[in-house]
Amino acid sequence: MKEQQFALRDIIDITFHPDKAVSFRAVWILENVFLTDPESYLPDLHYLIGRFKDVKHQSCMRHYAKIIMHITEPDVPASLQIKLKEIDFEPVVEQLFDWMINPKTKVAVKIFAGRALFNLKDAFPWIKEELAAQFEFLMRDGSPGIQSRGKKILKEIGK
């Protein structure tokens, strides 16, 4: 992308294109380019996180949740961790919980959202209890993916 002179902001904006096929292709590119070298895109991180609450297409939710999951992992580079501390993640946390609660949200989105929320539990201590309750609810009649991820997260939370 750098060789082609594309700005990450432009790709982010295209992920909100009204044509779902266009937005899906853009978000796939965004995920793959961004996660390959997130440190290269630190100047655009505020913009990426700021647009998170605007994600509405189901096909885009999965990729955005996956990006958040990966950038909030404890082993990300220090420069990324420092930059993330400058950003207000509360709207992201709210959006991730909304996706988990919504019965129409696809399983993969719920799984990525759950892991991202788990990764944010130290910044927002109340997440542990809410996340545990949400997974316990989802596991009642959830898919094998929800069962597996829920058991793992509940074990890591200590429930």
C-alpha positions as CSV (number, residue, x, y, z in Angstrom):
1,M,0.0,0.0,0.0
2,K,2.9,2.4,0.8
3,E,4.4,1.7,-2.6
4,Q,1.0,2.7,-4.2
5,Q,0.8,5.9,-2.1
6,F,-2.5,4.9,-0.5
7,A,-3.3,6.5,2.8
8,L,-4.7,4.2,5.4
9,R,-7.4,6.9,6.1
10,D,-8.6,6.5,2.5
11,I,-8.9,2.7,2.9
12,I,-10.8,3.2,6.2
13,D,-13.2,5.6,4.5
14,I,-13.8,3.1,1.7
15,T,-14.8,0.5,4.3
16,F,-17.9,2.7,4.9
17,H,-18.9,2.7,1.2
18,P,-22.7,2.1,0.8
19,D,-22.0,-0.8,-1.6
20,K,-21.4,-3.7,0.7
21,A,-19.1,-5.5,-1.8
22,V,-16.9,-2.5,-2.0
23,S,-16.8,-2.0,1.8
24,F,-16.0,-5.7,2.3
25,R,-13.1,-5.6,-0.1
26,A,-11.7,-2.5,1.5
27,V,-12.0,-3.8,5.0
28,W,-10.2,-7.0,4.0
29,I,-7.4,-4.9,2.6
30,L,-7.4,-2.7,5.7
31,E,-7.1,-5.7,8.0
32,N,-4.3,-7.4,6.1
33,V,-2.3,-4.2,5.5
34,F,-2.7,-2.8,8.9
35,L,-2.0,-6.0,10.8
36,T,1.1,-6.8,8.7
37,D,2.8,-3.7,10.1
38,P,0.7,-1.7,12.6
39,E,3.6,0.4,13.7
40,S,3.8,2.0,10.2
41,Y,0.2,3.3,10.7
42,L,0.5,4.8,14.2
43,P,-0.5,8.3,12.9
44,D,-3.8,6.9,11.6
45,L,-4.6,4.9,14.7
46,H,-6.8,7.6,16.2
47,Y,-8.8,7.8,13.0
48,L,-9.2,4.1,12.8
49,I,-10.5,3.9,16.4
50,G,-12.6,7.0,16.0
51,R,-14.5,5.4,13.1
52,F,-15.0,2.1,14.9
53,K,-18.4,3.1,16.2
54,D,-19.6,3.8,12.7
55,V,-19.2,0.2,11.5
56,K,-22.6,-1.1,10.4
57,H,-22.1,-3.7,7.7
58,Q,-22.0,-7.2,9.2
59,S,-19.2,-8.2,6.8
60,C,-17.0,-5.3,8.1
61,M,-17.7,-5.9,11.8
62,R,-15.7,-9.1,11.7
63,H,-12.6,-7.4,10.4
64,Y,-12.8,-4.4,12.6
65,A,-13.3,-6.6,15.7
66,K,-10.3,-8.7,14.6
67,I,-8.1,-5.6,14.2
68,I,-9.1,-4.4,17.7
69,M,-8.5,-7.9,19.1
70,H,-5.0,-7.9,17.6
71,I,-3.9,-4.4,18.6
72,T,-5.0,-4.9,22.2
73,E,-3.1,-8.1,22.7
74,P,-0.5,-7.8,25.5
75,D,2.4,-8.6,23.2
76,V,2.0,-5.8,20.7
77,P,5.0,-3.6,20.1
78,A,5.7,-0.9,22.8
79,S,5.1,1.9,20.4
80,L,1.6,0.7,19.6
81,Q,0.9,0.2,23.4
82,I,2.0,3.8,24.1
83,K,-0.2,5.2,21.2
84,L,-3.2,3.1,22.3
85,K,-3.0,4.7,25.8
86,E,-3.7,8.1,24.2
87,I,-7.0,6.9,22.7
88,D,-10.4,6.8,24.4
89,F,-11.5,3.2,24.0
90,E,-14.8,3.6,25.8
91,P,-16.8,4.0,22.6
92,V,-15.0,0.9,21.2
93,V,-15.9,-1.1,24.4
94,E,-19.5,-0.1,24.1
95,Q,-19.6,-1.1,20.4
96,L,-18.0,-4.4,21.1
97,F,-20.5,-5.2,23.8
98,D,-23.4,-4.1,21.5
99,W,-22.2,-6.5,18.9
100,M,-22.0,-9.3,21.4
101,I,-25.5,-8.6,22.7
102,N,-27.1,-8.3,19.3
103,P,-28.6,-11.7,18.3
104,K,-28.1,-10.8,14.6
105,T,-24.4,-10.4,15.0
106,K,-22.4,-13.3,13.4
107,V,-20.6,-15.7,15.7
108,A,-17.1,-14.8,14.5
109,V,-17.7,-11.1,15.3
110,K,-18.9,-12.1,18.8
111,I,-15.8,-14.2,19.3
112,F,-13.4,-11.5,18.1
113,A,-15.3,-8.9,20.1
114,G,-15.1,-11.1,23.2
115,R,-11.4,-11.5,23.0
116,A,-10.9,-7.8,22.3
117,L,-12.9,-7.0,25.4
118,F,-10.9,-9.5,27.4
119,N,-7.7,-7.7,26.2
120,L,-9.2,-4.4,27.5
121,K,-10.1,-5.7,30.9
122,D,-7.2,-4.1,32.7
123,A,-8.0,-0.7,31.3
124,F,-11.7,-1.1,32.2
125,P,-11.9,-3.4,35.3
126,W,-15.7,-3.7,35.1
127,I,-15.3,-5.6,31.8
128,K,-14.5,-8.9,33.5
129,E,-17.8,-9.2,35.2
130,E,-19.8,-8.0,32.2
131,L,-17.9,-10.2,29.7
132,A,-18.3,-13.3,31.9
133,A,-22.0,-12.7,32.2
134,Q,-22.3,-12.2,28.4
135,F,-20.4,-15.4,27.6
136,E,-22.4,-17.3,30.2
137,F,-25.6,-16.1,28.5
138,L,-24.4,-16.8,25.0
139,M,-23.1,-20.3,25.9
140,R,-26.6,-21.4,27.0
141,D,-27.6,-22.2,23.5
142,G,-24.6,-21.0,21.6
143,S,-22.7,-22.5,18.6
144,P,-19.6,-24.7,19.1
145,G,-17.4,-21.6,18.5
146,I,-19.2,-19.6,21.2
147,Q,-18.9,-22.6,23.6
148,S,-15.2,-23.0,22.9
149,R,-14.3,-19.4,23.2
150,G,-16.6,-18.8,26.1
151,K,-15.1,-21.6,28.1
152,K,-11.6,-20.3,27.4
153,I,-12.4,-16.7,28.3
154,L,-14.3,-17.7,31.4
155,K,-11.3,-19.8,32.6
156,E,-8.9,-16.9,32.0
157,I,-11.2,-14.6,33.9
158,G,-11.4,-17.1,36.7
159,K,-15.0,-18.1,36.5
